[in-house]
Amino acid sequence: MYTPKHFRINDQASLSALMRAYDFAIVLVPGEPDLAATHIPLKLDDGRQMLIGHVAQANPIAQAIREGKEAIAIFSGPHAYVSPTWYSDPNNNVPTWNYMAVHAFGHFIPLEGEAAERSLSSQIADFESDWRITNIELGQRVRLESAIQAFEFKIVRLEGKAKLSQNKPAKERLLIAKALEARGEQAVAHHMTEVGAEE
């Protein structure tokens, strides 16, 4: 990811927060053009620097998981168009896009049996307060679980980017943030205000 120094996210807590908040990721397996990409939710286990997920066995990426291949998980955060008309001098600026993203590089660890079920239960518990996978009758559960490939993804490197107009003066960033807020782009405006407060 092209990341000029002033847009780089170096803080581990900020990277983790972005991956947790925007956990529907794109997973790519380099060197496997036939696999293309898959869109899946990924749960972050901070303590172990691990992502937890699963795909259908019919998904071509399931084979890459079983082989423990290297991959990239891309987390896209909030993003918004920025108009030149929002600057104090519109004719000295151009349209751009503000956004946040994290790229997690690592490799798959396939999970089977009890480890796979624990992984699925962990993901479900993030969204369900009453329902558990163990509510399903054991024979049916075994059949359903055989149709998916659960995995962990060991993170070996993270790259984060927050392009939030940090290359512009503070008063210009405030104008952009106010315009974004007026358009209903609260998430980007909020992060721009946070960046301004750190300076």
Long-range contacts (C-beta under 8 A, 24 or more apart in sequence): 1-101, 1-103, 1-159, 1-161, 3-159, 3-160, 3-161, 4-167, 6-166, 6-167, 7-161, 7-162, 7-163, 7-164, 7-166, 7-167, 8-160, 8-161, 9-100, 9-102, 9-160, 9-161, 9-162, 10-160, 12-158, 14-160, 14-162, 15-102, 15-158, 15-160, 16-44, 16-46, 18-75, 18-77, 18-100, 18-101, 18-102, 18-160, 19-44, 19-51, 19-75, 19-102, 19-104, 20-44, 21-77, 22-75, 22-76, 22-77, 22-78, 23-75, 25-51, 25-73, 25-74, 25-75, 25-76, 25-104, 26-73, 26-74, 26-76, 27-53, 27-61, 27-71, 27-72, 27-73, 27-74, 27-153, 28-71, 28-72, 28-74, 29-61, 29-64, 29-69, 29-70, 29-71, 30-70, 30-71, 30-72, 32-64, 32-69, 34-60, 35-60, 35-61, 35-64, 41-123, 42-73, 42-75, 42-153, 43-122, 43-123, 43-126, 45-152, 49-154, 49-155, 50-152, 50-153, 50-154, 50-155, 51-104, 51-106, 51-152, 51-153, 51-155, 52-119, 52-122, 52-123, 52-151, 52-152, 52-153, 53-123, 53-150, 53-151, 53-153, 54-116, 54-119, 54-120, 54-123, 54-148, 54-149, 54-150, 54-151, 55-148, 55-149, 55-151, 56-147, 56-148, 56-149, 57-146, 57-147, 57-148, 57-149, 58-147, 59-149, 62-149, 64-108, 65-108, 65-110, 65-149, 65-151, 66-110, 66-149, 67-108, 68-107, 68-108, 68-109, 68-110, 69-107, 69-108, 70-105, 70-106, 70-107, 71-105, 71-106, 71-107, 71-108, 71-153, 72-103, 72-104, 72-105, 73-103, 73-104, 73-106, 73-153, 74-101, 74-102, 74-103, 74-104, 75-101, 75-102, 75-103, 75-104, 76-100, 76-101, 77-101, 77-102, 77-162, 77-187, 77-191, 78-185, 78-187, 78-188, 78-191, 79-188, 80-180, 80-183, 80-185, 80-188, 82-165, 82-176, 82-180, 83-179, 86-175, 86-176, 86-179, 87-168, 87-172, 87-175, 87-176, 88-171, 88-172, 88-175, 97-163, 98-163, 98-164, 98-165, 98-176, 98-180, 98-188, 98-192, 99-161, 99-163, 99-188, 100-160, 100-161, 100-162, 100-163, 100-164, 100-191, 101-160, 101-161, 102-158, 102-159, 102-160, 102-161, 103-158, 103-159, 103-160, 104-153, 104-155, 104-157, 104-158, 105-155, 105-156, 105-157, 105-158, 105-159, 106-153, 106-154, 106-155, 106-156, 106-157, 107-153, 107-154, 107-156, 108-151, 108-152, 108-153, 109-151, 109-152, 109-153, 109-154, 110-149, 110-150, 110-151, 111-150, 111-151, 111-152, 112-150, 115-150, 116-145, 116-148, 116-150, 117-141, 117-145, 119-150, 119-151, 119-152, 120-145, 120-148, 120-150, 162-191, 162-195, 164-188, 164-191, 164-192, 164-195, 165-192, 166-195, 170-196, 170-199
